């Protein structure tokens, strides 16, 4: 099975890095198409096939991934339309806010089984939270696509209506989590730690919180109760954050992103 990734910018490049680290495809069965020679040269060193010709990339693949900015999707799809074959290919479009109805209209009868997919950049480290919307796909198609992205993190099959919410919660959400790391690290510097030490402390603390919740199945608030001694420093810190609107700010940011 061969896969092509058309567009190797931030998200496309991260996806290629995840595919290279995974076991689903041999490097020689991965094709990267991008107009940037810098990008092409970077991935050529890994042993994947590279090209600047999107048509060639699409024609030689069983799975075609289009990972470009939303406003470029129509142009790219129309450019490779003649190379797409619904009988032997799967089409994956990774671009926020591009409806399946538009994709099907642009491609007409040449539209293969379609998947709208939204990962986040942690896919490069096999740790993405990826949302998958199958459109006109068989169960076998779904198993194939879910298998590819499950290897690079966790997946959730959802409907198109919830894709925007998933995007802000996980794809944008990774930036929100990083902003907390930055803020807490800066706080750590003010408390007396060196910047690198503070970042390391905060990152390990976040990793521990995630692993604890994952292993225990506890609701976050129940886990918080385990470390909030009555009258202690933890509850004082939490309450001060809430007075400043911590929870409200997070929810408002997520809702703004979903719009």
C-alpha positions as CSV (number, residue, x, y, z in Angstrom):
1,X,0.0,0.0,0.0
2,X,1.3,3.4,-1.0
3,X,0.5,6.8,0.5
4,X,1.1,10.3,-0.7
5,X,1.1,13.6,1.3
6,X,0.4,16.6,-0.9
7,X,1.5,19.7,1.1
8,X,4.3,19.3,3.6
9,X,4.0,22.5,5.6
10,X,3.6,22.4,9.4
11,X,0.8,19.9,9.6
12,X,1.7,18.0,6.4
13,X,5.3,17.8,7.5
14,X,4.3,16.6,10.9
15,X,2.1,13.9,9.3
16,X,5.0,12.7,7.1
17,X,7.3,12.5,10.1
18,X,4.7,10.4,11.9
19,X,4.3,8.1,8.9
20,X,8.0,7.6,8.7
21,X,8.3,6.7,12.4
22,X,5.3,4.2,12.1
23,X,5.2,0.7,10.8
24,X,2.2,1.0,8.4
25,X,4.3,2.1,5.4
26,X,7.9,1.6,4.2
27,X,9.6,4.8,3.5
28,X,9.8,4.1,-0.2
29,X,6.0,3.7,-0.2
30,X,5.5,7.3,1.1
31,X,5.5,10.1,-1.4
32,X,5.8,13.8,-0.4
33,X,4.8,16.5,-2.8
34,X,5.5,20.1,-2.1
35,X,6.6,23.2,-4.1
36,X,9.4,24.0,-1.7
37,X,12.7,22.5,-2.6
38,X,13.9,22.9,1.0
39,X,11.1,20.7,2.1
40,X,11.7,18.2,-0.7
41,X,15.4,18.0,0.1
42,X,14.7,17.5,3.8
43,X,12.4,14.5,3.3
44,X,14.5,13.0,0.4
45,X,17.2,12.4,3.0
46,X,14.8,10.0,4.9
47,X,14.3,7.7,1.9
48,X,10.7,8.7,1.0
49,X,9.8,9.6,-2.6
50,X,9.7,13.3,-3.2
51,X,8.3,15.4,-6.0
52,X,7.0,18.9,-6.8
53,X,4.3,17.4,-9.1
54,X,1.0,16.8,-7.2
55,X,-0.5,14.9,-10.2
56,X,2.4,12.4,-10.1
57,X,2.0,12.0,-6.3
58,X,-1.7,11.4,-6.6
59,X,-1.5,9.0,-9.5
60,X,1.0,6.7,-7.8
61,X,-0.8,6.2,-4.5
62,X,-3.5,4.1,-2.9
63,X,-4.1,6.8,-0.3
64,X,-4.0,10.5,-1.2
65,X,-3.6,13.0,1.6
66,X,-4.2,16.6,0.8
67,X,-2.8,18.7,3.6
68,X,-2.8,22.3,2.5
69,X,-4.3,25.6,3.8
70,X,-8.1,25.6,3.5
71,X,-8.2,28.2,0.7
72,X,-5.8,26.0,-1.4
73,X,-7.8,22.8,-1.2
74,X,-10.1,23.5,-4.2
75,X,-7.2,24.4,-6.4
76,X,-5.1,21.3,-5.4
77,X,-8.1,18.9,-5.8
78,X,-9.1,20.2,-9.2
79,X,-5.5,20.0,-10.3
80,X,-5.3,16.3,-9.4
81,X,-8.9,15.4,-10.3
82,X,-8.0,13.4,-13.4
83,X,-5.5,11.3,-11.5
84,X,-7.9,10.2,-8.8
85,X,-9.6,6.8,-9.1
86,X,-12.6,6.1,-6.9
87,X,-12.2,2.3,-7.5
88,X,-8.7,2.0,-6.0
89,X,-8.0,5.0,-3.9
90,X,-8.9,6.7,-0.6
91,X,-8.8,10.5,-0.3
92,X,-7.9,12.2,3.0
93,X,-8.3,15.9,3.3
94,X,-6.6,17.6,6.3
95,X,-7.8,21.2,6.3
96,X,-10.0,22.9,8.8
97,X,-13.4,24.2,7.7
98,X,-13.6,22.6,4.2
99,X,-17.0,20.9,3.9
100,X,-17.3,17.5,2.3
101,X,-20.1,18.7,0.0
102,X,-17.7,21.2,-1.6
103,X,-15.1,18.5,-2.1
104,X,-17.6,16.2,-3.8
105,X,-18.8,19.0,-6.0
106,X,-15.2,19.9,-7.1
107,X,-14.3,16.3,-7.9
108,X,-17.7,14.9,-9.1
109,X,-17.5,11.3,-10.2
110,X,-13.8,11.2,-9.6
111,X,-14.2,11.6,-5.8
112,X,-12.8,8.5,-4.0
113,X,-14.1,7.4,-0.6
114,X,-13.4,10.5,1.4
115,X,-12.2,11.2,4.9
116,X,-12.1,14.6,6.6
117,X,-9.3,14.3,9.1
118,X,-8.0,16.8,11.8
119,X,-4.9,15.7,13.7
120,X,-2.6,18.0,15.7
121,X,1.1,18.6,15.3
122,X,1.9,16.0,18.0
123,X,1.3,13.5,15.2
124,X,5.0,13.9,14.4
125,X,5.7,12.3,17.8
126,X,3.0,9.6,17.4
127,X,0.9,11.4,20.0
128,X,-1.9,13.2,18.1
129,X,-5.5,13.4,19.0
130,X,-7.1,12.9,15.6
131,X,-10.7,13.4,14.5
132,X,-11.9,11.3,11.5
133,X,-15.1,11.9,9.5
134,X,-15.8,9.2,6.9
135,X,-17.8,10.3,3.9
136,X,-19.1,7.6,1.5
137,X,-16.5,5.2,2.8
138,X,-16.8,1.4,3.4
139,X,-16.1,-0.3,6.7
140,X,-12.9,-1.6,5.2
141,X,-11.9,1.9,4.2
142,X,-12.6,3.1,7.7
143,X,-10.5,0.4,9.3
144,X,-7.6,1.3,7.0
145,X,-7.7,5.0,7.8
146,X,-8.3,4.5,11.6
147,X,-5.4,2.0,11.7
148,X,-3.0,4.6,10.1
149,X,-3.9,7.4,12.5
150,X,-4.2,5.2,15.6
151,X,-0.6,4.3,15.2
152,X,0.2,8.0,15.4
153,X,-1.8,8.7,18.6
154,X,-5.5,8.3,19.4
155,X,-8.5,8.7,17.1
156,X,-12.2,9.6,17.3
157,X,-14.6,8.9,14.5
158,X,-17.1,11.7,14.6
159,X,-19.6,13.5,12.3
160,X,-18.9,16.6,10.2
161,X,-21.0,18.7,12.5
162,X,-18.6,18.2,15.4
163,X,-15.4,18.6,13.4
164,X,-15.0,22.3,14.2
165,X,-15.4,21.6,17.9
166,X,-12.8,18.8,17.7
167,X,-10.4,21.1,15.9
168,X,-10.5,23.8,18.6
169,X,-10.4,21.2,21.4
170,X,-7.4,19.2,20.1
171,X,-5.7,20.8,17.1
172,X,-5.9,24.3,18.5
173,X,-6.0,22.9,22.0
174,X,-2.4,21.8,21.8
175,X,-1.4,25.4,21.5
176,X,-3.5,26.3,24.5
177,X,-1.8,23.6,26.5
178,X,1.6,25.0,25.4
179,X,0.5,28.5,26.5
180,X,-0.2,27.1,30.0
181,X,3.3,25.5,30.0
182,X,4.8,28.9,29.1
183,X,2.8,30.7,31.7
184,X,3.6,28.2,34.5
185,X,7.3,28.2,33.4
186,X,7.4,32.0,33.7
187,X,5.8,31.7,37.1
188,X,8.5,29.2,38.0
189,X,11.2,31.7,37.1
190,X,9.5,34.3,39.3
191,X,9.6,31.7,42.1
192,X,13.4,31.3,41.7
193,X,14.0,28.5,39.2
194,X,16.1,28.9,36.0
195,X,13.9,29.0,32.9
196,X,15.0,25.6,31.6
197,X,14.4,24.0,35.0
198,X,11.0,25.6,35.3
199,X,9.9,24.4,31.9
200,X,11.1,20.9,32.7
201,X,9.2,20.9,36.0
202,X,6.0,22.1,34.4
203,X,6.2,19.6,31.5
204,X,6.8,16.6,33.7
205,X,4.0,17.8,36.0
206,X,1.6,18.0,33.1
207,X,2.7,14.6,31.8
208,X,2.1,13.1,35.3
209,X,-1.4,14.7,35.5
210,X,-2.3,13.1,32.1
211,X,-0.9,9.7,33.0
212,X,-2.6,9.7,36.4
213,X,-6.0,10.6,34.9
214,X,-5.5,8.0,32.1
215,X,-4.6,5.2,34.5
216,X,-7.1,6.0,37.2
217,X,-10.1,7.0,35.1
218,X,-10.8,9.7,37.7
219,X,-12.7,12.9,36.8
220,X,-10.1,15.8,37.0
221,X,-12.0,17.4,39.9
222,X,-11.9,14.1,41.9
223,X,-8.1,13.9,41.3
224,X,-7.8,17.5,42.4
225,X,-9.5,16.7,45.6
226,X,-6.8,14.2,46.4
227,X,-4.2,17.0,46.6
228,X,-6.2,19.8,48.1
229,X,-5.6,19.8,51.8
230,X,-8.2,21.9,53.7
231,X,-6.6,25.3,54.2
232,X,-3.5,24.2,52.2
233,X,-1.5,26.0,49.5
234,X,-3.1,24.0,46.6
235,X,-6.6,25.2,47.2
236,X,-5.4,28.7,47.7
237,X,-3.6,28.7,44.4
238,X,-6.6,27.2,42.6
239,X,-9.0,29.7,44.0
240,X,-6.8,32.6,43.1
241,X,-6.7,31.3,39.5
242,X,-10.5,31.0,39.5
243,X,-10.8,34.5,40.8
244,X,-8.8,35.6,37.7
245,X,-11.2,33.6,35.5
246,X,-9.1,30.6,34.7
247,X,-11.9,28.1,33.8
248,X,-14.0,30.8,32.1
249,X,-11.0,31.9,30.0
250,X,-10.4,28.4,28.8
251,X,-14.0,27.8,27.9
252,X,-14.3,31.1,26.1
253,X,-11.1,30.5,24.2
254,X,-12.4,27.1,23.0
255,X,-15.8,28.6,22.0
256,X,-14.0,31.4,20.1
257,X,-11.9,28.9,18.3
258,X,-15.0,26.8,17.3
259,X,-16.5,29.9,15.6
